[in-house]
Amino acid sequence: MLKTRILTALVALPLVIAAILWLPTTGVALIVGALLTLGAWEWSRLGGIHETGPRVVGAGVAALLMLGGWYGLVHPGLVLTWLGAALVWWAAAVRWIPAFPRGWDASLGRPALTLASGLLVLSACFVALVDLHAHRGGPTLLLLLLVLIWAADTGAYFAGRALGRHKLAPNVSPGKTMEGAIGGLALTALAGALAAWWLDLAGGAALAFILLAVLTGAISIVGDLTQSMFKRHAGVKDSGNLFPGHGGVLDRIDSLLAAAPLFVLGLQWLPL
């Protein structure tokens, strides 16, 4: 399994970087939109929707929302509202995680609410990523977003293995620890500091970017844990099997779904 995961990553990672750097925004939007549409298909299954018809409808509505988001990017106010709504949803998820599974069946365990929440967060992630890529320096900033998420994940993994003692959310993801989360945020802060230096930021702007990096890393952990809630409720290990050794689309982008809206909203207040 580990060999398969490594081989898949070695193939996928260069393709992701090349697409971000060299494809026009339209090409990036098509790829992201296709992946997130598959994510909507997986999301409905995690919410207990197993019939093909409703799952196709859900994926189709998600695709239409993303198409609408693509045309709506010319209206900054719409983008901010869309991303803000998603951020409110993720903030609510912070309260659901420690309570899980208490109250789940009466809230996100209901298929209709599952589908509605999926449509919001998937379409908001699309809007955030395409908006980020479309602006000056966008490809660079999009790569930086991914680096911050990878830093949070990598730091949490190694710090958790070396120092992990206290469970972060035992009912959701028993393997994650508070020490791992702190290690992930520490590495994210370091990555943010290096990025601020590379972007030639100084003083308050540099500190603000490092803070944004840490907040991005923190909410990426929320995204990971939220998908773990859905998977635990559905009784599955992975959201799908698109990527050998890595599971489905949602297994690969759960952190990104939460981090992208926050990162893009935060950049609104930075002089980049």
Secondary structure, 3 states (H helix, E strand, C coil): CHHHHHHHHHHHHHHHHHHHHHCCHHHHHHHHHHHHHHHHHHHHHHCCCCCHHHHHHHHHHHHHHHHHHHHHCCCHHHHHHHHHHHHHHHHHHHHHHHHCCCCCCCCCCCHHHHHHHHHHHHHHHHHHHHHHHHCCCHHHHHHHHHHHHHHHHHHHHHHHHHHCCCECCCCCCCCCEHHHHHHHHHHHHHHHHHHHHHCCCCHHHHHHHHHHHHHHHHHHHHHHHHHHHHHHHHCCCCCCCCECCCECHHHHHHHHHHHHHHHHHHHCCCCC
